[in-house]
Amino acid sequence: MSRAATEAYPPTLGVVLAGGRASRMGGTDKSRIRVGGRTILERVLDRLRPQCSRVVLSAGANAARFADTGDVLVPDSVPDYAGPLAGILAGLDWAAGHTRDIEWAVSVPSDCPFLPRDLVARLHGARSEAGKPLACAGSGRRRHPAIALWPVAMREDLRSALLSEGLRTVDEWVTRFGAGVAEWPSDPVDPFFNVNTPDDAAEAERIAAQHPEI
């Protein structure tokens, strides 16, 4: 996306959620699986960087293994692996502490190889249209709460929910505050297809071969 296109919406931080345990892949780093000749992480970063003012990797305790990307690596501030909400909070904290003009962050998992090129613009549009503080992606009649737009100003509320309430699910948080939903078609390819298992990895490779345009 061009600079002119990104100026159509507020400066936005990209937060790649890369701190998962990959239990269904036997501990294999999902983001390093190759799809269409590139790792999933490379594909995610290639899609997200043009849409965002900055990009960070929220890698939890696994930050060292992503040093080769050259991106900022952000550790969790919440102890004992609190899941993707902790990674989102880490990104919001980074934006608050290291930037002056970024008031929004978009979160994406590191295992989605086909993210849309208009993700950030459409999430901002959905949030504005719905009059809600958040927005998330949707496809195939499903909502994807981890692929979402977050106000940086929400970070203290989120921190309190994680530490005081023990909140762990992104969907519960999104439901609590309300979110606009930006919908994408799932045919011929769901842009939010994610790789959780070896079978998913094989399917992603098949999709990439059949649809090189994505």
N, C-alpha and C positions, 0 to 999 in steps of 0.2 A: 504494500500500500504506500502511496506517495505521501510526502510531507503534507501536501494540501489536503489529502484525504483524512489524515490523522487529526488535522486541525478542525475537522468538522465535529469533533467531540472532545471532552476535556482530557488533559494529559492523564494517562492511565499506566499503572505499573502492571506488568505481566508477572504472575506468580506461578511457576511450574511446580506442581506438587510431586516431589520425587522421593519422599521419605517412607513409602510403603514397604511392607515386609515381603511382598510377592509370595505369599504362602501357597497359592494355587499353582505357582510355577516352580515349586520346590526350592525357593530362595533365589532363583535366577533373576538377575536384574532385568526386568521387563523392558526398561527404557533402552537397553543396549541391544535388544533383538533387532535384526535387520529386516526391513520391509522395503521391497523395491530397490535394493542396493544401498539403503541408508538406514541408520538406526532410527528407532521410533523417536528417541530424544532429538536427534538432528531434525527430523521432520517437524516435530512440535515447535522447536525453536525457530526453524525457518518460517513457519506460519505465524508465530506470535511476534517475533521481533519487529516486522514492518508495521504492526498494528499498535505497538506500545511505545511509550516514551523510554522506558527502561524495562529490563527483564531480570528477575532473580530466580534462583533455584532454591526452593524450600525443601531441603534434603534431610532434615532431622539429624539423626546421629550418623548418617551416611555421607556427609558433605565431602569428605576427602576423595571419594571415588568419582566426583564430578569436577575435579579441579581442571581437567583437560578442556572443559567447555569454554573457559574464559569468562563465564558469567559469575555474577555475585552469588555466593553460597550463603544461605540464611539458615541457621540452626533453630530448632524449636526452643521457645522459652518456657514451655509447659513440660514438666517432667513426666516420665513413665509412659512414653508413647501414647499421646492423646489423639492420634489419628489426623485426618485431613484438616479438621478445624484448627488444630494447633499449627499446622503449616500455613494456613490462611492467616492466622493471627501473626505469625512470624513475618509474613510479607507486609501486612498492614503496619506493624511496628517498624519495619525497615523503611517504608515510605515516610512515616512520620518523623523518623530520626535522621534520614539522609537526603530528603528532598524538600524543596520549598513550595513547589507548585503542583505536586501530585496528590489529588484528593480521592482518587479512585484506584482500585486494583481489580484485575480480572484473574481468576484462578482457573487453571486447567490441569488435568492429570498428565503425567509423563508417559502414559500408555495409550494415547489416542493418536494414531498415525495420520488421520485424515481431517484434521480440524479445518473449519471453513476460513477463508481469507477475509470475510466480513464479520467475524465473530464479535469483535469489540464494538464496532459501530452499531451492530444490531442489538447488542445487549444494552448499550446506552439508550437506543431508541425505545426498547421495550420498557426499560425502567421509567423513562420520561412519560411515555404514553400511559402506563399503568398508574403513575403517581405513587410508586412504591420506593422504599429505600434500596431494594435489591432487584437484580434481574438474573435469571438463569436460562440456560439453553434447553430446548425441547426438540424431540424428534420421535417419529413413530409412536405417537401418543404417550410418550414417556418424558418425564422431566429429569434433567441432569443437574442436580443441585450443586455438584462440585465444579461445574463449568459455569461460573457465575461472576457477576459484577458486584463489588463490595465498596461501600464508602469507608475510607480510612478512619473517619470520625467514629465508626462503630467499634473500634478495637477495644476500648475499655469495657464495654458491655460484653463483648465476646470473651475477653479475659476473665471477667467475673463468672460468666456462665461455665467456662471450662474449669476454673479453680474452685468455685464455691458450689456449683450445682452438679459438677461432674458430667456436663453435657458432652456428648461425643459424636452425634450424628449431624451431618450437614443438613439433611432434609428437615430435621426438627427445627434447626435454627432458621432456615429459610421460611418455613411455615409460620414460625412465631412472628416474624416481622413482615412477611408478605413480599412477594416478588412478581415483577413482570416476567413473562416468558416469551422468549424469541424462538419461534418454531422454524425448523428446517425439515425439508422432505427427507425421508429415509430411503427413497428409491431414486436412482439405482444403487446408491451407496449411502449408508448412514454416516454422516460426518463425525459422529461421536462414538463410532465403533471403537471399543477398547479391548486390549489384549490382556486377558487374565490367565489363560491356560495355553498349553501347547497347541491345542486345536484352534484356539483363537489366532495364534501366531500364523498357523498354516492358512487360515481363512484370510487374514490380512495380506499375506503374500499373494494369494489368489486374486484378491480384489485389486491390489496394486498392478498386477500383470494385466488384468482385464480392463482397468481404467487408469491408464498412465497419466491422463490429464489431471488426476487428483494428486 
